[in-house]
Amino acid sequence: MSTATSDAVAADAELVTFPAAMFADGKARHFEHRNGRHTIRFFVLKSSDGVIRAAFDACDVCWPAGKGYYQEGDYMVCRNCGRRFASVLVNEVKGGCNPAPLNRAMNGDQVVIKVNDILQGKQYFNFS
C-alpha cells in the first residue's frame, strides 16, 4: 500500500493537489490528512475508463472496523467484508459498502481536492 500524508500542507491551506501523472498507472494511492484529533484516510486512482477518482478509505457500513480498501486489479476490495467495487464506480455509487465518495476536480494536469471536502469525511474516522 502506498501511503503519503497531506498533513504537510500549511494549516491555512484550502486545497490539496497531486500531479495527475502520479495516477497514470491505474494503481490506487492512499493518503492521510491529519486535522487535530482526526486522521482522515482517502485514496485516489485512475479507473479503467481513464477517469481519476477519489474516495474516503471507508464506507457507510464497515467504517467502525477502520480497515478501508485495497486494490485487486480493476477493483477496490473492502478489507472488512470482502465486497468488491469496480474502479469505474468509485465516486459514482454511494451508500452501503461502496467507498464513500470524495469530491475532486482537475485543474490542468493537477488533481485538486478541497481540504473542506476531506474534512467532511471525519465521521468515518471518529473511533473515540
C-alpha atoms as an extended CHARMM CRD file, in Angstrom:
* protein
*
       128  EXT
         1         1  MET       CA              0.0000000000        0.0000000000        0.0000000000  PROA      1               0.0000000000
         2         2  SER       CA              1.3350000000        3.3780000000       -0.9750000000  PROA      2               0.0000000000
         3         3  THR       CA              0.8510000000        5.9120000000        1.7860000000  PROA      3               0.0000000000
         4         4  ALA       CA              1.5350000000        9.6170000000        1.7680000000  PROA      4               0.0000000000
         5         5  THR       CA              0.3540000000       12.2880000000        4.1000000000  PROA      5               0.0000000000
         6         6  SER       CA             -1.2090000000       15.5560000000        3.1340000000  PROA      6               0.0000000000
         7         7  ASP       CA             -0.7160000000       16.9920000000        6.6210000000  PROA      7               0.0000000000
         8         8  ALA       CA              2.4280000000       18.8370000000        5.4800000000  PROA      8               0.0000000000
         9         9  VAL       CA              0.0950000000       21.3000000000        3.7720000000  PROA      9               0.0000000000
        10        10  ALA       CA              0.0050000000       24.6720000000        5.5430000000  PROA      10              0.0000000000
        11        11  ALA       CA             -2.6370000000       24.9030000000        8.2590000000  PROA      11              0.0000000000
        12        12  ASP       CA             -4.4710000000       27.5780000000        6.2890000000  PROA      12              0.0000000000
        13        13  ALA       CA             -4.3500000000       25.6270000000        3.0260000000  PROA      13              0.0000000000
        14        14  GLU       CA             -7.6530000000       25.2170000000        1.2640000000  PROA      14              0.0000000000
        15        15  LEU       CA             -6.5520000000       22.6950000000       -1.3750000000  PROA      15              0.0000000000
        16        16  VAL       CA             -4.5500000000       19.5010000000       -1.6640000000  PROA      16              0.0000000000
        17        17  THR       CA             -3.1250000000       18.8860000000       -5.1440000000  PROA      17              0.0000000000
        18        18  PHE       CA             -1.4550000000       15.9400000000       -6.8250000000  PROA      18              0.0000000000
        19        19  PRO       CA              0.0370000000       15.6810000000      -10.3090000000  PROA      19              0.0000000000
        20        20  ALA       CA             -2.3330000000       13.6200000000      -12.4890000000  PROA      20              0.0000000000
        21        21  ALA       CA              0.6810000000       11.6880000000      -13.8230000000  PROA      21              0.0000000000
        22        22  MET       CA              1.0320000000       10.1580000000      -10.3510000000  PROA      22              0.0000000000
        23        23  PHE       CA             -2.0480000000        8.0170000000      -11.0870000000  PROA      23              0.0000000000
        24        24  ALA       CA             -1.3380000000        7.1180000000      -14.7280000000  PROA      24              0.0000000000
        25        25  ASP       CA             -0.5180000000        3.5010000000      -13.8500000000  PROA      25              0.0000000000
        26        26  GLY       CA             -4.0410000000        2.8460000000      -12.5160000000  PROA      26              0.0000000000
        27        27  LYS       CA             -2.8040000000        1.9630000000       -9.0270000000  PROA      27              0.0000000000
        28        28  ALA       CA             -4.7050000000        3.3540000000       -6.0580000000  PROA      28              0.0000000000
        29        29  ARG       CA             -2.6650000000        5.6650000000       -3.8640000000  PROA      29              0.0000000000
        30        30  HSD       CA             -3.6910000000        6.0130000000       -0.2200000000  PROA      30              0.0000000000
        31        31  PHE       CA             -3.2880000000        9.3010000000        1.6340000000  PROA      31              0.0000000000
        32        32  GLU       CA             -3.9170000000       10.7000000000        5.0890000000  PROA      32              0.0000000000
        33        33  HSD       CA             -4.9430000000       14.1740000000        6.1450000000  PROA      33              0.0000000000
        34        34  ARG       CA             -4.4070000000       14.9710000000        9.8100000000  PROA      34              0.0000000000
        35        35  ASN       CA             -6.5650000000       17.5770000000       11.4680000000  PROA      35              0.0000000000
        36        36  GLY       CA             -6.4960000000       17.8320000000       15.2310000000  PROA      36              0.0000000000
        37        37  ARG       CA             -7.5930000000       14.5120000000       16.6890000000  PROA      37              0.0000000000
        38        38  HSD       CA             -8.6540000000       13.0120000000       13.3730000000  PROA      38              0.0000000000
        39        39  THR       CA             -6.6360000000       11.2910000000       10.6930000000  PROA      39              0.0000000000
        40        40  ILE       CA             -8.8220000000       11.0950000000        7.6040000000  PROA      40              0.0000000000
        41        41  ARG       CA             -7.8000000000        8.4750000000        5.0580000000  PROA      41              0.0000000000
        42        42  PHE       CA             -8.6400000000        8.5750000000        1.3710000000  PROA      42              0.0000000000
        43        43  PHE       CA             -7.4570000000        7.1160000000       -1.8950000000  PROA      43              0.0000000000
        44        44  VAL       CA             -7.1160000000        8.3550000000       -5.4490000000  PROA      44              0.0000000000
        45        45  LEU       CA             -6.8930000000        6.1950000000       -8.5630000000  PROA      45              0.0000000000
        46        46  LYS       CA             -7.2640000000        6.3740000000      -12.3050000000  PROA      46              0.0000000000
        47        47  SER       CA            -10.0390000000        3.9410000000      -13.2000000000  PROA      47              0.0000000000
        48        48  SER       CA            -10.0740000000        1.6960000000      -16.2460000000  PROA      48              0.0000000000
        49        49  ASP       CA            -12.2030000000        4.2470000000      -18.1310000000  PROA      49              0.0000000000
        50        50  GLY       CA             -9.4360000000        6.8480000000      -17.7230000000  PROA      50              0.0000000000
        51        51  VAL       CA            -11.1470000000        8.9780000000      -15.0560000000  PROA      51              0.0000000000
        52        52  ILE       CA             -9.2350000000        9.9920000000      -11.9250000000  PROA      52              0.0000000000
        53        53  ARG       CA            -11.4410000000        9.2330000000       -8.9290000000  PROA      53              0.0000000000
        54        54  ALA       CA            -11.2170000000        9.7680000000       -5.1740000000  PROA      54              0.0000000000
        55        55  ALA       CA            -12.9660000000        8.2590000000       -2.1680000000  PROA      55              0.0000000000
        56        56  PHE       CA            -12.6050000000        8.0280000000        1.5600000000  PROA      56              0.0000000000
        57        57  ASP       CA            -10.9060000000        4.8360000000        2.7120000000  PROA      57              0.0000000000
        58        58  ALA       CA            -14.1620000000        3.8840000000        4.4400000000  PROA      58              0.0000000000
        59        59  CYS       CA            -17.8320000000        3.1910000000        3.7730000000  PROA      59              0.0000000000
        60        60  ASP       CA            -21.1910000000        3.7550000000        5.4580000000  PROA      60              0.0000000000
        61        61  VAL       CA            -21.3270000000        0.1580000000        6.7370000000  PROA      61              0.0000000000
        62        62  CYS       CA            -17.8400000000       -1.0560000000        7.6650000000  PROA      62              0.0000000000
        63        63  TRP       CA            -16.1880000000        2.2000000000        8.7840000000  PROA      63              0.0000000000
        64        64  PRO       CA            -16.2270000000        1.2480000000       12.5080000000  PROA      64              0.0000000000
        65        65  ALA       CA            -13.7700000000       -1.5740000000       11.7170000000  PROA      65              0.0000000000
        66        66  GLY       CA            -11.2840000000        1.0220000000       10.4270000000  PROA      66              0.0000000000
        67        67  LYS       CA             -9.9040000000       -1.3190000000        7.7540000000  PROA      67              0.0000000000
        68        68  GLY       CA            -10.5070000000        0.5110000000        4.4690000000  PROA      68              0.0000000000
        69        69  TYR       CA             -9.8810000000       -0.8520000000        0.9790000000  PROA      69              0.0000000000
        70        70  TYR       CA             -7.1400000000       -2.4450000000       -1.0600000000  PROA      70              0.0000000000
        71        71  GLN       CA             -6.8600000000       -2.7220000000       -4.8230000000  PROA      71              0.0000000000
        72        72  GLU       CA             -7.0930000000       -6.0010000000       -6.6820000000  PROA      72              0.0000000000
        73        73  GLY       CA             -6.8150000000       -5.4430000000      -10.4220000000  PROA      73              0.0000000000
        74        74  ASP       CA             -9.6600000000       -3.1690000000      -11.5070000000  PROA      74              0.0000000000
        75        75  TYR       CA            -11.4610000000       -3.4960000000       -8.1630000000  PROA      75              0.0000000000
        76        76  MET       CA            -11.2710000000       -1.8760000000       -4.7540000000  PROA      76              0.0000000000
        77        77  VAL       CA            -11.9350000000       -4.5290000000       -2.0960000000  PROA      77              0.0000000000
        78        78  CYS       CA            -13.2490000000       -3.8640000000        1.4080000000  PROA      78              0.0000000000
        79        79  ARG       CA            -10.7750000000       -5.2530000000        3.9610000000  PROA      79              0.0000000000
        80        80  ASN       CA            -13.6440000000       -5.8830000000        6.3950000000  PROA      80              0.0000000000
        81        81  CYS       CA            -16.4210000000       -7.6070000000        4.4190000000  PROA      81              0.0000000000
        82        82  GLY       CA            -14.5790000000       -8.5200000000        1.1970000000  PROA      82              0.0000000000
        83        83  ARG       CA            -17.0160000000       -6.8440000000       -1.1930000000  PROA      83              0.0000000000
        84        84  ARG       CA            -15.5040000000       -5.7310000000       -4.4790000000  PROA      84              0.0000000000
        85        85  PHE       CA            -16.1830000000       -2.4700000000       -6.2720000000  PROA      85              0.0000000000
        86        86  ALA       CA            -15.2260000000       -1.7930000000       -9.8840000000  PROA      86              0.0000000000
        87        87  SER       CA            -12.9220000000        1.2090000000      -10.1890000000  PROA      87              0.0000000000
        88        88  VAL       CA            -15.3110000000        2.8590000000      -12.6680000000  PROA      88              0.0000000000
        89        89  LEU       CA            -17.9660000000        3.0460000000       -9.9170000000  PROA      89              0.0000000000
        90        90  VAL       CA            -15.7840000000        4.8730000000       -7.3710000000  PROA      90              0.0000000000
        91        91  ASN       CA            -17.3030000000        8.3740000000       -6.9550000000  PROA      91              0.0000000000
        92        92  GLU       CA            -20.3820000000        7.2280000000       -8.9120000000  PROA      92              0.0000000000
        93        93  VAL       CA            -22.1770000000        4.9160000000       -6.4660000000  PROA      93              0.0000000000
        94        94  LYS       CA            -22.5550000000        5.8000000000       -2.8160000000  PROA      94              0.0000000000
        95        95  GLY       CA            -24.0350000000        4.2120000000        0.2580000000  PROA      95              0.0000000000
        96        96  GLY       CA            -23.7810000000        0.7270000000        1.6700000000  PROA      96              0.0000000000
        97        97  CYS       CA            -20.2750000000       -0.6870000000        1.4600000000  PROA      97              0.0000000000
        98        98  ASN       CA            -19.2590000000        1.4110000000       -1.5680000000  PROA      98              0.0000000000
        99        99  PRO       CA            -16.2270000000        3.6160000000       -0.8980000000  PROA      99              0.0000000000
       100       100  ALA       CA            -17.6400000000        6.9420000000        0.3340000000  PROA      100             0.0000000000
       101       101  PRO       CA            -17.1320000000        9.4740000000       -2.4990000000  PROA      101             0.0000000000
       102       102  LEU       CA            -14.6910000000       12.3540000000       -2.1030000000  PROA      102             0.0000000000
       103       103  ASN       CA            -15.1310000000       15.3340000000       -4.4170000000  PROA      103             0.0000000000
       104       104  ARG       CA            -12.1820000000       16.0630000000       -6.6640000000  PROA      104             0.0000000000
       105       105  ALA       CA            -11.5520000000       18.1880000000       -9.7260000000  PROA      105             0.0000000000
       106       106  MET       CA             -8.9620000000       18.5040000000      -12.4480000000  PROA      106             0.0000000000
       107       107  ASN       CA             -7.1490000000       21.7850000000      -12.9840000000  PROA      107             0.0000000000
       108       108  GLY       CA             -4.8750000000       21.2930000000      -15.9610000000  PROA      108             0.0000000000
       109       109  ASP       CA             -2.5780000000       18.4050000000      -15.0640000000  PROA      109             0.0000000000
       110       110  GLN       CA             -3.3870000000       18.5800000000      -11.3310000000  PROA      110             0.0000000000
       111       111  VAL       CA             -5.9030000000       16.6240000000       -9.2680000000  PROA      111             0.0000000000
       112       112  VAL       CA             -7.4090000000       19.0960000000       -6.7980000000  PROA      112             0.0000000000
       113       113  ILE       CA             -9.2170000000       18.1810000000       -3.5830000000  PROA      113             0.0000000000
       114       114  LYS       CA            -10.6110000000       20.8290000000       -1.2560000000  PROA      114             0.0000000000
       115       115  VAL       CA             -9.4850000000       20.4050000000        2.3540000000  PROA      115             0.0000000000
       116       116  ASN       CA            -13.0690000000       21.1710000000        3.4610000000  PROA      116             0.0000000000
       117       117  ASP       CA            -14.2490000000       18.2000000000        1.3820000000  PROA      117             0.0000000000
       118       118  ILE       CA            -11.6700000000       15.9670000000        3.0790000000  PROA      118             0.0000000000
       119       119  LEU       CA            -12.8500000000       17.1950000000        6.4760000000  PROA      119             0.0000000000
       120       120  GLN       CA            -16.4320000000       16.1890000000        5.5830000000  PROA      120             0.0000000000
       121       121  GLY       CA            -15.2730000000       12.5710000000        5.9100000000  PROA      121             0.0000000000
       122       122  LYS       CA            -14.1690000000       12.7960000000        9.5290000000  PROA      122             0.0000000000
       123       123  GLN       CA            -17.2540000000       10.8890000000       10.7190000000  PROA      123             0.0000000000
       124       124  TYR       CA            -15.7710000000        7.7770000000        9.0760000000  PROA      124             0.0000000000
       125       125  PHE       CA            -12.6340000000        8.0660000000       11.2230000000  PROA      125             0.0000000000
       126       126  ASN       CA            -14.0450000000        9.0550000000       14.6210000000  PROA      126             0.0000000000
       127       127  PHE       CA            -13.1870000000        5.9950000000       16.7000000000  PROA      127             0.0000000000
       128       128  SER       CA            -13.4690000000        7.6420000000       20.1360000000  PROA      128             0.0000000000
